[in-house]
């Protein structure tokens, strides 16, 4: 994988994990307003974007496994950072939505 | 035309900034692009014509729009990932020519 392709993968990682995070936070906003249907839809979109980010990362792993050393640069480290942050955000927000839902159930 | 790019830390948008500047030179369009992080946009928006947000901070669009009296738009993830400046500029032109 040459340097140019490497940068494309890094940018995909950033863009799609970022998109996932954006959807997750919007889902959380919906949950706060007790719109759980919309929240679930947004979380599904978040998962889909996260999957795309994962695929970008897998392409790097596959390349390395095939003996093509991946050129590690700051941009790629930064991209991994984005992926990690988004994955954690998705998991935690999923839990927060459940909490909001339980709270609403108890009220009613 | 002066374009402000905003993302979380200003790092990935600086990659896009380079691509946009190159595109501007190739197409003979007078565009000046600068990338900023979330902690910097508030002090620096004056003098720009439009604000574009990276997909990782699109959820802050309303918040940013409330602070900055400029058109604020979100870059589509795909355009961002592959650096499709052509599409991004179409979006910018559509917004500014309204």
N, CA and C atoms of all chains as a GROMACS GRO file, in nm:
protein
  618
    1UNK      N    1   0.085  -0.120   0.000
    1UNK     CA    2   0.000   0.000   0.000
    1UNK      C    3   0.089   0.125   0.000
    2UNK      N    4   0.076   0.208  -0.099
    2UNK     CA    5   0.162   0.326  -0.102
    2UNK      C    6   0.109   0.437  -0.011
    3UNK      N    7   0.186   0.541   0.000
    3UNK     CA    8   0.154   0.647   0.095
    3UNK      C    9   0.020   0.714   0.064
    4UNK      N   10  -0.006   0.728  -0.066
    4UNK     CA   11  -0.129   0.796  -0.106
    4UNK      C   12  -0.252   0.715  -0.064
    5UNK      N   13  -0.247   0.583  -0.092
    5UNK     CA   14  -0.358   0.495  -0.052
    5UNK      C   15  -0.376   0.496   0.099
    6UNK      N   16  -0.262   0.498   0.167
    6UNK     CA   17  -0.261   0.501   0.311
    6UNK      C   18  -0.339   0.621   0.366
    7UNK      N   19  -0.315   0.738   0.304
    7UNK     CA   20  -0.384   0.859   0.348
    7UNK      C   21  -0.534   0.848   0.320
    8UNK      N   22  -0.569   0.784   0.207
    8UNK     CA   23  -0.712   0.766   0.174
    8UNK      C   24  -0.781   0.681   0.281
    9UNK      N   25  -0.711   0.574   0.323
    9UNK     CA   26  -0.768   0.487   0.425
    9UNK      C   27  -0.784   0.564   0.556
   10UNK      N   28  -0.683   0.640   0.590
   10UNK     CA   29  -0.689   0.719   0.714
   10UNK      C   30  -0.807   0.816   0.709
   11UNK      N   31  -0.825   0.882   0.593
   11UNK     CA   32  -0.935   0.979   0.580
   11UNK      C   33  -1.071   0.909   0.586
   12UNK      N   34  -1.079   0.787   0.530
   12UNK     CA   35  -1.204   0.712   0.539
   12UNK      C   36  -1.234   0.676   0.684
   13UNK      N   37  -1.130   0.633   0.754
   13UNK     CA   38  -1.147   0.599   0.896
   13UNK      C   39  -1.204   0.719   0.971
   14UNK      N   40  -1.144   0.834   0.948
   14UNK     CA   41  -1.186   0.955   1.019
   14UNK      C   42  -1.329   0.994   0.981
   15UNK      N   43  -1.356   0.992   0.852
   15UNK     CA   44  -1.488   1.036   0.804
   15UNK      C   45  -1.598   0.944   0.854
   16UNK      N   46  -1.580   0.812   0.840
   16UNK     CA   47  -1.689   0.722   0.876
   16UNK      C   48  -1.703   0.701   1.026
   17UNK      N   49  -1.590   0.697   1.098
   17UNK     CA   50  -1.606   0.684   1.243
   17UNK      C   51  -1.665   0.815   1.296
   18UNK      N   52  -1.630   0.926   1.231
   18UNK     CA   53  -1.687   1.055   1.269
   18UNK      C   54  -1.836   1.061   1.243
   19UNK      N   55  -1.876   1.007   1.130
   19UNK     CA   56  -2.019   1.003   1.095
   19UNK      C   57  -2.095   0.917   1.198
   20UNK      N   58  -2.032   0.806   1.237
   20UNK     CA   59  -2.094   0.717   1.336
   20UNK      C   60  -2.115   0.792   1.468
   21UNK      N   61  -2.013   0.867   1.507
   21UNK     CA   62  -2.023   0.942   1.634
   21UNK      C   63  -2.132   1.047   1.625
   22UNK      N   64  -2.137   1.116   1.511
   22UNK     CA   65  -2.241   1.217   1.492
   22UNK      C   66  -2.381   1.157   1.506
   23UNK      N   67  -2.404   1.043   1.439
   23UNK     CA   68  -2.534   0.978   1.449
   23UNK      C   69  -2.566   0.937   1.592
   24UNK      N   70  -2.465   0.885   1.662
   24UNK     CA   71  -2.486   0.839   1.800
   24UNK      C   72  -2.526   0.955   1.891
   25UNK      N   73  -2.458   1.068   1.874
   25UNK     CA   74  -2.492   1.182   1.959
   25UNK      C   75  -2.631   1.236   1.927
   26UNK      N   76  -2.669   1.230   1.800
   26UNK     CA   77  -2.804   1.274   1.762
   26UNK      C   78  -2.907   1.180   1.823
   27UNK      N   79  -2.873   1.050   1.826
   27UNK     CA   80  -2.963   0.951   1.886
   27UNK      C   81  -2.983   0.982   2.034
   28UNK      N   82  -2.874   1.019   2.099
   28UNK     CA   83  -2.882   1.052   2.242
   28UNK      C   84  -2.973   1.172   2.265
   29UNK      N   85  -2.963   1.271   2.176
   29UNK     CA   86  -3.048   1.390   2.185
   29UNK      C   87  -3.195   1.348   2.175
   30UNK      N   88  -3.226   1.256   2.082
   30UNK     CA   89  -3.363   1.209   2.063
   30UNK      C   90  -3.412   1.137   2.189
   31UNK      N   91  -3.324   1.054   2.245
   31UNK     CA   92  -3.361   0.979   2.365
   31UNK      C   93  -3.395   1.074   2.479
   32UNK      N   94  -3.322   1.184   2.485
   32UNK     CA   95  -3.347   1.282   2.590
   32UNK      C   96  -3.488   1.341   2.576
   33UNK      N   97  -3.532   1.350   2.448
   33UNK     CA   98  -3.667   1.403   2.425
   33UNK      C   99  -3.771   1.291   2.420
   34UNK      N  100  -3.732   1.173   2.464
   34UNK     CA  101  -3.818   1.053   2.466
   34UNK      C  102  -3.863   1.006   2.329
   35UNK      N  103  -3.788   1.043   2.225
   35UNK     CA  104  -3.819   0.992   2.091
   35UNK      C  105  -3.733   0.868   2.066
   36UNK      N  106  -3.778   0.755   2.121
   36UNK     CA  107  -3.693   0.634   2.116
   36UNK      C  108  -3.693   0.566   1.980
   37UNK      N  109  -3.800   0.587   1.903
   37UNK     CA  110  -3.804   0.529   1.769
   37UNK      C  111  -3.692   0.591   1.683
   38UNK      N  112  -3.690   0.724   1.684
   38UNK     CA  113  -3.588   0.796   1.608
   38UNK      C  114  -3.448   0.763   1.661
   39UNK      N  115  -3.436   0.754   1.793
   39UNK     CA  116  -3.307   0.724   1.855
   39UNK      C  117  -3.254   0.589   1.804
   40UNK      N  118  -3.343   0.490   1.796
   40UNK     CA  119  -3.299   0.358   1.750
   40UNK      C  120  -3.257   0.361   1.604
   41UNK      N  121  -3.333   0.435   1.523
   41UNK     CA  122  -3.297   0.447   1.382
   41UNK      C  123  -3.158   0.509   1.366
   42UNK      N  124  -3.135   0.615   1.444
   42UNK     CA  125  -3.005   0.683   1.435
   42UNK      C  126  -2.892   0.593   1.482
   43UNK      N  127  -2.920   0.511   1.584
   43UNK     CA  128  -2.816   0.419   1.632
   43UNK      C  129  -2.784   0.313   1.525
   44UNK      N  130  -2.889   0.275   1.451
   44UNK     CA  131  -2.864   0.180   1.342
   44UNK      C  132  -2.774   0.243   1.235
   45UNK      N  133  -2.802   0.370   1.202
   45UNK     CA  134  -2.716   0.439   1.106
   45UNK      C  135  -2.574   0.450   1.160
   46UNK      N  136  -2.564   0.475   1.290
   46UNK     CA  137  -2.432   0.486   1.353
   46UNK      C  138  -2.355   0.354   1.336
   47UNK      N  139  -2.424   0.243   1.359
   47UNK     CA  140  -2.360   0.112   1.346
   47UNK      C  141  -2.312   0.089   1.203
   48UNK      N  142  -2.397   0.132   1.108
   48UNK     CA  143  -2.361   0.114   0.967
   48UNK      C  144  -2.234   0.192   0.932
   49UNK      N  145  -2.228   0.317   0.978
   49UNK     CA  146  -2.109   0.399   0.950
   49UNK      C  147  -1.987   0.339   1.018
   50UNK      N  148  -2.009   0.290   1.140
   50UNK     CA  149  -1.899   0.231   1.215
   50UNK      C  150  -1.843   0.109   1.141
   51UNK      N  151  -1.932   0.035   1.080
   51UNK     CA  152  -1.891  -0.082   1.003
   51UNK      C  153  -1.801  -0.042   0.886
   52UNK      N  154  -1.840   0.069   0.820
   52UNK     CA  155  -1.759   0.118   0.708
   52UNK      C  156  -1.619   0.156   0.755
   53UNK      N  157  -1.613   0.219   0.874
   53UNK     CA  158  -1.483   0.257   0.930
   53UNK      C  159  -1.401   0.131   0.957
   54UNK      N  160  -1.470   0.031   1.011
   54UNK     CA  161  -1.404  -0.095   1.041
   54UNK      C  162  -1.345  -0.159   0.916
   55UNK      N  163  -1.422  -0.152   0.808
   55UNK     CA  164  -1.375  -0.211   0.682
   55UNK      C  165  -1.247  -0.143   0.635
   56UNK      N  166  -1.240  -0.010   0.656
   56UNK     CA  167  -1.120   0.063   0.619
   56UNK      C  168  -1.002   0.013   0.701
   57UNK      N  169  -1.029  -0.008   0.829
   57UNK     CA  170  -0.921  -0.054   0.918
   57UNK      C  171  -0.877  -0.196   0.879
   58UNK      N  172  -0.978  -0.280   0.847
   58UNK     CA  173  -0.946  -0.418   0.807
   58UNK      C  174  -0.855  -0.421   0.685
   59UNK      N  175  -0.882  -0.328   0.591
   59UNK     CA  176  -0.798  -0.326   0.470
   59UNK      C  177  -0.652  -0.302   0.505
   60UNK      N  178  -0.628  -0.222   0.610
   60UNK     CA  179  -0.490  -0.199   0.654
   60UNK      C  180  -0.431  -0.325   0.715
   61UNK      N  181  -0.512  -0.392   0.798
   61UNK     CA  182  -0.465  -0.513   0.865
   61UNK      C  183  -0.433  -0.622   0.763
   62UNK      N  184  -0.522  -0.634   0.663
   62UNK     CA  185  -0.502  -0.736   0.559
   62UNK      C  186  -0.372  -0.707   0.483
   63UNK      N  187  -0.354  -0.579   0.450
   63UNK     CA  188  -0.234  -0.540   0.377
   63UNK      C  189  -0.108  -0.577   0.456
   64UNK      N  190  -0.113  -0.550   0.586
   64UNK     CA  191   0.004  -0.580   0.669
   64UNK      C  192   0.025  -0.731   0.680
   65UNK      N  193  -0.085  -0.805   0.695
   65UNK     CA  194  -0.076  -0.950   0.706
   65UNK      C  195  -0.017  -1.011   0.579
   66UNK      N  196  -0.040  -0.944   0.466
   66UNK     CA  197   0.013  -0.994   0.339
   66UNK      C  198   0.159  -0.955   0.317
   67UNK      N  199   0.216  -0.895   0.417
   67UNK     CA  200   0.358  -0.862   0.408
   67UNK      C  201   0.388  -0.723   0.355
   68UNK      N  202   0.282  -0.646   0.325
   68UNK     CA  203   0.304  -0.508   0.282
   68UNK      C  204   0.298  -0.419   0.406
   69UNK      N  205   0.411  -0.384   0.458
   69UNK     CA  206   0.415  -0.305   0.580
   69UNK      C  207   0.340  -0.173   0.559
   70UNK      N  208   0.254  -0.140   0.657
   70UNK     CA  209   0.179  -0.016   0.647
   70UNK      C  210   0.268   0.097   0.698
   71UNK      N  211   0.274   0.202   0.618
   71UNK     CA  212   0.356   0.316   0.657
   71UNK      C  213   0.286   0.394   0.768
   72UNK      N  214   0.338   0.384   0.887
   72UNK     CA  215   0.272   0.448   1.002
   72UNK      C  216   0.309   0.596   1.010
   73UNK      N  217   0.206   0.681   1.005
   73UNK     CA  218   0.232   0.824   1.022
   73UNK      C  219   0.132   0.883   1.120
   74UNK      N  220   0.150   1.010   1.152
   74UNK     CA  221   0.066   1.073   1.254
   74UNK      C  222  -0.081   1.071   1.212
   75UNK      N  223  -0.106   1.090   1.081
   75UNK     CA  224  -0.245   1.092   1.034
   75UNK      C  225  -0.316   0.959   1.064
   76UNK      N  226  -0.244   0.850   1.046
   76UNK     CA  227  -0.303   0.719   1.071
   76UNK      C  228  -0.328   0.697   1.220
   77UNK      N  229  -0.234   0.742   1.301
   77UNK     CA  230  -0.252   0.733   1.446
   77UNK      C  231  -0.376   0.813   1.487
   78UNK      N  232  -0.387   0.932   1.429
   78UNK     CA  233  -0.501   1.020   1.455
   78UNK      C  234  -0.632   0.952   1.412
   79UNK      N  235  -0.628   0.884   1.299
   79UNK     CA  236  -0.746   0.814   1.248
   79UNK      C  237  -0.789   0.703   1.344
   80UNK      N  238  -0.693   0.629   1.395
   80UNK     CA  239  -0.722   0.523   1.491
   80UNK      C  240  -0.784   0.581   1.618
   81UNK      N  241  -0.735   0.699   1.654
   81UNK     CA  242  -0.788   0.771   1.769
   81UNK      C  243  -0.937   0.799   1.751
   82UNK      N  244  -0.971   0.846   1.630
   82UNK     CA  245  -1.110   0.875   1.597
   82UNK      C  246  -1.196   0.749   1.607
   83UNK      N  247  -1.144   0.640   1.554
   83UNK     CA  248  -1.218   0.514   1.552
   83UNK      C  249  -1.248   0.468   1.694
   84UNK      N  250  -1.144   0.472   1.776
   84UNK     CA  251  -1.154   0.431   1.916
   84UNK      C  252  -1.258   0.516   1.991
   85UNK      N  253  -1.247   0.649   1.974
   85UNK     CA  254  -1.339   0.740   2.042
   85UNK      C  255  -1.483   0.710   2.001
   86UNK      N  256  -1.503   0.686   1.871
   86UNK     CA  257  -1.638   0.662   1.820
   86UNK      C  258  -1.693   0.531   1.872
   87UNK      N  259  -1.609   0.426   1.875
   87UNK     CA  260  -1.657   0.297   1.922
   87UNK      C  261  -1.703   0.306   2.067
   88UNK      N  262  -1.624   0.376   2.147
   88UNK     CA  263  -1.659   0.393   2.288
   88UNK      C  264  -1.788   0.475   2.301
   89UNK      N  265  -1.797   0.582   2.220
   89UNK     CA  266  -1.916   0.667   2.224
   89UNK      C  267  -2.041   0.584   2.190
   90UNK      N  268  -2.030   0.500   2.089
   90UNK     CA  269  -2.144   0.419   2.046
   90UNK      C  270  -2.191   0.325   2.157
   91UNK      N  271  -2.095   0.257   2.219
   91UNK     CA  272  -2.130   0.163   2.326
   91UNK      C  273  -2.194   0.233   2.444
   92UNK      N  274  -2.133   0.345   2.485
   92UNK     CA  275  -2.185   0.416   2.601
   92UNK      C  276  -2.321   0.478   2.573
   93UNK      N  277  -2.337   0.532   2.451
   93UNK     CA  278  -2.464   0.597   2.418
   93UNK      C  279  -2.576   0.493   2.412
   94UNK      N  280  -2.543   0.375   2.362
   94UNK     CA  281  -2.641   0.266   2.361
   94UNK      C  282  -2.695   0.243   2.503
   95UNK      N  283  -2.606   0.239   2.599
   95UNK     CA  284  -2.644   0.219   2.739
   95UNK      C  285  -2.726   0.337   2.790
   96UNK      N  286  -2.683   0.459   2.754
   96UNK     CA  287  -2.754   0.579   2.801
   96UNK      C  288  -2.896   0.582   2.748
   97UNK      N  289  -2.915   0.534   2.625
   97UNK     CA  290  -3.049   0.533   2.567
   97UNK      C  291  -3.138   0.437   2.647
   98UNK      N  292  -3.080   0.321   2.682
   98UNK     CA  293  -3.154   0.225   2.764
   98UNK      C  294  -3.194   0.288   2.897
   99UNK      N  295  -3.100   0.361   2.956
   99UNK     CA  296  -3.128   0.430   3.084
   99UNK      C  297  -3.245   0.527   3.069
  100UNK      N  298  -3.240   0.608   2.964
  100UNK     CA  299  -3.348   0.704   2.938
  100UNK      C  300  -3.481   0.632   2.924
  101UNK      N  301  -3.476   0.519   2.856
  101UNK     CA  302  -3.598   0.443   2.830
  101UNK      C  303  -3.656   0.386   2.960
  102UNK      N  304  -3.567   0.330   3.042
  102UNK     CA  305  -3.610   0.273   3.170
  102UNK      C  306  -3.672   0.380   3.258
  103UNK      N  307  -3.608   0.496   3.258
  103UNK     CA  308  -3.656   0.608   3.340
  103UNK      C  309  -3.797   0.647   3.296
  104UNK      N  310  -3.816   0.652   3.164
  104UNK     CA  311  -3.946   0.691   3.108
  104UNK      C  312  -4.052   0.587   3.142
  105UNK      N  313  -4.016   0.458   3.137
  105UNK     CA  314  -4.108   0.348   3.171
  105UNK      C  315  -4.156   0.360   3.314
  106UNK      N  316  -4.065   0.394   3.402
  106UNK     CA  317  -4.098   0.403   3.545
  106UNK      C  318  -4.194   0.517   3.571
  107UNK      N  319  -4.176   0.627   3.495
  107UNK     CA  320  -4.264   0.743   3.510
  107UNK      C  321  -4.407   0.706   3.475
  108UNK      N  322  -4.420   0.633   3.362
  108UNK     CA  323  -4.551   0.603   3.308
  108UNK      C  324  -4.615   0.491   3.381
  109UNK      N  325  -1.296   3.386  -0.237
  109UNK     CA  326  -1.385   3.327  -0.138
  109UNK      C  327  -1.305   3.265  -0.024
  110UNK      N  328  -1.341   3.298   0.097
  110UNK     CA  329  -1.265   3.243   0.211
  110UNK      C  330  -1.349   3.136   0.283
  111UNK      N  331  -1.290   3.018   0.290
  111UNK     CA  332  -1.364   2.906   0.349
  111UNK      C  333  -1.299   2.862   0.479
  112UNK      N  334  -1.381   2.847   0.582
  112UNK     CA  335  -1.330   2.799   0.710
  112UNK      C  336  -1.368   2.652   0.725
  113UNK      N  337  -1.269   2.568   0.748
  113UNK     CA  338  -1.297   2.426   0.770
  113UNK      C  339  -1.283   2.399   0.920
  114UNK      N  340  -1.379   2.329   0.976
  114UNK     CA  341  -1.370   2.298   1.119
  114UNK      C  342  -1.385   2.148   1.142
  115UNK      N  343  -1.292   2.091   1.218
  115UNK     CA  344  -1.310   1.953   1.264
  115UNK      C  345  -1.264   1.949   1.409
  116UNK      N  346  -1.255   1.830   1.467
  116UNK     CA  347  -1.228   1.820   1.610
  116UNK      C  348  -1.096   1.888   1.648
  117UNK      N  349  -0.989   1.849   1.581
  117UNK     CA  350  -0.860   1.905   1.619
  117UNK      C  351  -0.797   1.990   1.511
  118UNK      N  352  -0.861   1.995   1.394
  118UNK     CA  353  -0.805   2.073   1.283
  118UNK      C  354  -0.702   1.993   1.204
  119UNK      N  355  -0.686   1.865   1.238
  119UNK     CA  356  -0.581   1.789   1.170
  119UNK      C  357  -0.628   1.730   1.038
  120UNK      N  358  -0.739   1.653   1.043
  120UNK     CA  359  -0.782   1.591   0.918
  120UNK      C  360  -0.832   1.695   0.819
  121UNK      N  361  -0.889   1.805   0.871
  121UNK     CA  362  -0.933   1.909   0.777
  121UNK      C  363  -0.814   1.977   0.711
  122UNK      N  364  -0.698   1.974   0.776
  122UNK     CA  365  -0.584   2.038   0.711
  122UNK      C  366  -0.539   1.956   0.589
  123UNK      N  367  -0.567   1.825   0.590
  123UNK     CA  368  -0.539   1.744   0.472
  123UNK      C  369  -0.633   1.788   0.359
  124UNK      N  370  -0.761   1.805   0.395
  124UNK     CA  371  -0.859   1.848   0.296
  124UNK      C  372  -0.826   1.989   0.246
  125UNK      N  373  -0.777   2.072   0.338
  125UNK     CA  374  -0.741   2.210   0.302
  125UNK      C  375  -0.639   2.210   0.187
  126UNK      N  376  -0.538   2.125   0.200
  126UNK     CA  377  -0.434   2.116   0.096
  126UNK      C  378  -0.497   2.077  -0.038
  127UNK      N  379  -0.588   1.979  -0.033
  127UNK     CA  380  -0.653   1.933  -0.157
  127UNK      C  381  -0.738   2.043  -0.218
  128UNK      N  382  -0.807   2.119  -0.134
  128UNK     CA  383  -0.893   2.226  -0.186
  128UNK      C  384  -0.810   2.338  -0.248
  129UNK      N  385  -0.697   2.370  -0.184
  129UNK     CA  386  -0.611   2.475  -0.238
  129UNK      C  387  -0.556   2.434  -0.374
  130UNK      N  388  -0.518   2.306  -0.384
  130UNK     CA  389  -0.462   2.254  -0.508
  130UNK      C  390  -0.569   2.261  -0.618
  131UNK      N  391  -0.691   2.221  -0.582
  131UNK     CA  392  -0.803   2.224  -0.675
  131UNK      C  393  -0.827   2.367  -0.725
  132UNK      N  394  -0.823   2.462  -0.630
  132UNK     CA  395  -0.846   2.604  -0.663
  132UNK      C  396  -0.745   2.654  -0.765
  133UNK      N  397  -0.619   2.617  -0.746
  133UNK     CA  398  -0.513   2.659  -0.839
  133UNK      C  399  -0.537   2.596  -0.977
  134UNK      N  400  -0.569   2.465  -0.975
  134UNK     CA  401  -0.591   2.394  -1.103
  134UNK      C  402  -0.708   2.452  -1.181
  135UNK      N  403  -0.816   2.487  -1.108
  135UNK     CA  404  -0.938   2.534  -1.175
  135UNK      C  405  -0.941   2.685  -1.190
  136UNK      N  406  -0.838   2.750  -1.140
  136UNK     CA  407  -0.835   2.895  -1.148
  136UNK      C  408  -0.942   2.962  -1.065
  137UNK      N  409  -0.980   2.897  -0.955
  137UNK     CA  410  -1.078   2.960  -0.865
  137UNK      C  411  -1.005   3.023  -0.748
  138UNK      N  412  -1.047   3.144  -0.714
  138UNK     CA  413  -0.983   3.212  -0.604
  138UNK      C  414  -1.045   3.167  -0.471
  139UNK      N  415  -0.990   3.059  -0.415
  139UNK     CA  416  -1.042   3.017  -0.284
  139UNK      C  417  -0.928   3.013  -0.182
  140UNK      N  418  -0.960   3.066  -0.066
  140UNK     CA  419  -0.864   3.057   0.044
  140UNK      C  420  -0.928   2.970   0.151
  141UNK      N  421  -0.855   2.868   0.192
  141UNK     CA  422  -0.912   2.772   0.287
  141UNK      C  423  -0.824   2.766   0.411
  142UNK      N  424  -0.888   2.766   0.528
  142UNK     CA  425  -0.809   2.747   0.650
  142UNK      C  426  -0.879   2.648   0.742
  143UNK      N  427  -0.801   2.561   0.804
  143UNK     CA  428  -0.857   2.459   0.892
  143UNK      C  429  -0.840   2.498   1.038
  144UNK      N  430  -0.948   2.473   1.115
  144UNK     CA  431  -0.944   2.505   1.258
  144UNK      C  432  -0.998   2.388   1.339
  145UNK      N  433  -0.959   2.382   1.465
  145UNK     CA  434  -1.015   2.283   1.557
  145UNK      C  435  -1.134   2.341   1.628
  146UNK      N  436  -1.207   2.256   1.700
  146UNK     CA  437  -1.328   2.301   1.770
  146UNK      C  438  -1.300   2.411   1.872
  147UNK      N  439  -1.178   2.412   1.925
  147UNK     CA  440  -1.148   2.511   2.029
  147UNK      C  441  -1.108   2.646   1.970
  148UNK      N  442  -1.095   2.652   1.837
  148UNK     CA  443  -1.041   2.775   1.777
  148UNK      C  444  -1.139   2.854   1.692
  149UNK      N  445  -1.247   2.789   1.647
  149UNK     CA  446  -1.330   2.855   1.545
  149UNK      C  447  -1.395   2.984   1.594
  150UNK      N  448  -1.425   2.984   1.725
  150UNK     CA  449  -1.499   3.097   1.780
  150UNK      C  450  -1.423   3.229   1.767
  151UNK      N  451  -1.292   3.226   1.786
  151UNK     CA  452  -1.214   3.351   1.779
  151UNK      C  453  -1.176   3.385   1.636
  152UNK      N  454  -1.193   3.290   1.544
  152UNK     CA  455  -1.131   3.310   1.414
  152UNK      C  456  -1.225   3.323   1.294
  153UNK      N  457  -1.356   3.319   1.317
  153UNK     CA  458  -1.447   3.312   1.202
  153UNK      C  459  -1.458   3.441   1.124
  154UNK      N  460  -1.421   3.552   1.184
  154UNK     CA  461  -1.438   3.681   1.117
  154UNK      C  462  -1.355   3.687   0.989
  155UNK      N  463  -1.416   3.736   0.882
  155UNK     CA  464  -1.345   3.749   0.755
  155UNK      C  465  -1.368   3.632   0.661
  156UNK      N  466  -1.431   3.523   0.714
  156UNK     CA  467  -1.460   3.410   0.626
  156UNK      C  468  -1.600   3.426   0.565
  157UNK      N  469  -1.624   3.353   0.455
  157UNK     CA  470  -1.754   3.362   0.388
  157UNK      C  471  -1.845   3.246   0.427
  158UNK      N  472  -1.784   3.132   0.456
  158UNK     CA  473  -1.864   3.013   0.483
  158UNK      C  474  -1.786   2.919   0.576
  159UNK      N  475  -1.862   2.840   0.653
  159UNK     CA  476  -1.799   2.745   0.744
  159UNK      C  477  -1.839   2.604   0.703
  160UNK      N  478  -1.741   2.516   0.684
  160UNK     CA  479  -1.771   2.377   0.651
  160UNK      C  480  -1.724   2.287   0.765
  161UNK      N  481  -1.810   2.192   0.802
  161UNK     CA  482  -1.778   2.104   0.915
  161UNK      C  483  -1.742   1.964   0.870
  162UNK      N  484  -1.644   1.905   0.934
  162UNK     CA  485  -1.608   1.766   0.909
  162UNK      C  486  -1.716   1.674   0.964
  163UNK      N  487  -1.731   1.553   0.909
  163UNK     CA  488  -1.839   1.464   0.952
  163UNK      C  489  -1.831   1.426   1.100
  164UNK      N  490  -1.710   1.433   1.156
  164UNK     CA  491  -1.697   1.393   1.297
  164UNK      C  492  -1.755   1.494   1.394
  165UNK      N  493  -1.785   1.615   1.346
  165UNK     CA  494  -1.844   1.713   1.437
  165UNK      C  495  -1.975   1.768   1.383
  166UNK      N  496  -2.035   1.695   1.287
  166UNK     CA  497  -2.161   1.743   1.229
  166UNK      C  498  -2.269   1.761   1.335
  167UNK      N  499  -2.261   1.679   1.440
  167UNK     CA  500  -2.366   1.689   1.543
  167UNK      C  501  -2.358   1.821   1.620
  168UNK      N  502  -2.251   1.896   1.600
  168UNK     CA  503  -2.239   2.025   1.666
  168UNK      C  504  -2.284   2.141   1.575
  169UNK      N  505  -2.342   2.107   1.460
  169UNK     CA  506  -2.377   2.209   1.361
  169UNK      C  507  -2.468   2.318   1.420
  170UNK      N  508  -2.571   2.278   1.494
  170UNK     CA  509  -2.664   2.376   1.549
  170UNK      C  510  -2.594   2.468   1.648
  171UNK      N  511  -2.513   2.406   1.732
  171UNK     CA  512  -2.438   2.481   1.833
  171UNK      C  513  -2.347   2.585   1.766
  172UNK      N  514  -2.278   2.542   1.660
  172UNK     CA  515  -2.186   2.632   1.591
  172UNK      C  516  -2.263   2.741   1.517
  173UNK      N  517  -2.374   2.703   1.456
  173UNK     CA  518  -2.457   2.800   1.384
  173UNK      C  519  -2.509   2.909   1.477
  174UNK      N  520  -2.533   2.872   1.603
  174UNK     CA  521  -2.582   2.970   1.699
  174UNK      C  522  -2.476   3.074   1.736
  175UNK      N  523  -2.350   3.038   1.718
  175UNK     CA  524  -2.240   3.127   1.755
  175UNK      C  525  -2.194   3.210   1.636
  176UNK      N  526  -2.191   3.147   1.518
  176UNK     CA  527  -2.136   3.215   1.401
  176UNK      C  528  -2.245   3.258   1.303
  177UNK      N  529  -2.251   3.387   1.269
  177UNK     CA  530  -2.354   3.435   1.175
  177UNK      C  531  -2.315   3.415   1.029
  178UNK      N  532  -2.256   3.302   0.995
  178UNK     CA  533  -2.217   3.272   0.857
  178UNK      C  534  -2.290   3.144   0.815
  179UNK      N  535  -2.301   3.118   0.684
  179UNK     CA  536  -2.359   2.989   0.644
  179UNK      C  537  -2.271   2.875   0.698
  180UNK      N  538  -2.334   2.779   0.764
  180UNK     CA  539  -2.261   2.663   0.817
  180UNK      C  540  -2.312   2.539   0.747
  181UNK      N  541  -2.222   2.461   0.689
  181UNK     CA  542  -2.265   2.342   0.616
  181UNK      C  543  -2.179   2.221   0.655
  182UNK      N  544  -2.238   2.102   0.639
  182UNK     CA  545  -2.165   1.981   0.675
  182UNK      C  546  -2.113   1.913   0.550
  183UNK      N  547  -1.988   1.869   0.556
  183UNK     CA  548  -1.930   1.797   0.442
  183UNK      C  549  -1.975   1.652   0.451
  184UNK      N  550  -2.021   1.596   0.338
  184UNK     CA  551  -2.063   1.456   0.336
  184UNK      C  552  -1.942   1.365   0.362
  185UNK      N  553  -1.966   1.257   0.438
  185UNK     CA  554  -1.855   1.169   0.477
  185UNK      C  555  -1.775   1.119   0.358
  186UNK      N  556  -1.849   1.081   0.252
  186UNK     CA  557  -1.779   1.025   0.136
  186UNK      C  558  -1.687   1.129   0.071
  187UNK      N  559  -1.741   1.251   0.052
  187UNK     CA  560  -1.661   1.358  -0.009
  187UNK      C  561  -1.539   1.387   0.076
  188UNK      N  562  -1.560   1.381   0.206
  188UNK     CA  563  -1.451   1.408   0.301
  188UNK      C  564  -1.343   1.302   0.291
  189UNK      N  565  -1.386   1.175   0.289
  189UNK     CA  566  -1.292   1.064   0.290
  189UNK      C  567  -1.203   1.064   0.165
  190UNK      N  568  -1.265   1.086   0.050
  190UNK     CA  569  -1.185   1.077  -0.072
  190UNK      C  570  -1.135   1.214  -0.120
  191UNK      N  571  -1.172   1.318  -0.046
  191UNK     CA  572  -1.128   1.452  -0.083
  191UNK      C  573  -1.188   1.498  -0.215
  192UNK      N  574  -1.318   1.477  -0.230
  192UNK     CA  575  -1.387   1.517  -0.352
  192UNK      C  576  -1.420   1.667  -0.348
  193UNK      N  577  -1.319   1.747  -0.383
  193UNK     CA  578  -1.333   1.892  -0.371
  193UNK      C  579  -1.440   1.945  -0.466
  194UNK      N  580  -1.450   1.883  -0.584
  194UNK     CA  581  -1.549   1.923  -0.684
  194UNK      C  582  -1.690   1.927  -0.621
  195UNK      N  583  -1.725   1.818  -0.555
  195UNK     CA  584  -1.856   1.808  -0.491
  195UNK      C  585  -1.873   1.908  -0.377
  196UNK      N  586  -1.767   1.920  -0.299
  196UNK     CA  587  -1.772   2.011  -0.185
  196UNK      C  588  -1.793   2.154  -0.232
  197UNK      N  589  -1.724   2.191  -0.342
  197UNK     CA  590  -1.738   2.326  -0.394
  197UNK      C  591  -1.876   2.350  -0.455
  198UNK      N  592  -1.935   2.244  -0.511
  198UNK     CA  593  -2.072   2.257  -0.563
  198UNK      C  594  -2.166   2.294  -0.450
  199UNK      N  595  -2.144   2.224  -0.337
  199UNK     CA  596  -2.224   2.248  -0.217
  199UNK      C  597  -2.206   2.392  -0.169
  200UNK      N  598  -2.082   2.439  -0.168
  200UNK     CA  599  -2.051   2.575  -0.124
  200UNK      C  600  -2.119   2.677  -0.216
  201UNK      N  601  -2.105   2.656  -0.348
  201UNK     CA  602  -2.163   2.750  -0.444
  201UNK      C  603  -2.314   2.755  -0.431
  202UNK      N  604  -2.376   2.639  -0.411
  202UNK     CA  605  -2.521   2.633  -0.397
  202UNK      C  606  -2.566   2.712  -0.275
  203UNK      N  607  -2.489   2.702  -0.168
  203UNK     CA  608  -2.525   2.770  -0.044
  203UNK      C  609  -2.510   2.921  -0.055
  204UNK      N  610  -2.399   2.962  -0.119
  204UNK     CA  611  -2.370   3.105  -0.124
  204UNK      C  612  -2.452   3.178  -0.230
  205UNK      N  613  -2.505   3.103  -0.327
  205UNK     CA  614  -2.583   3.168  -0.433
  205UNK      C  615  -2.732   3.170  -0.407
  206UNK      N  616  -2.768   3.128  -0.289
  206UNK     CA  617  -2.911   3.121  -0.256
  206UNK      C  618  -2.975   3.259  -0.261
   0.00000   0.00000   0.00000
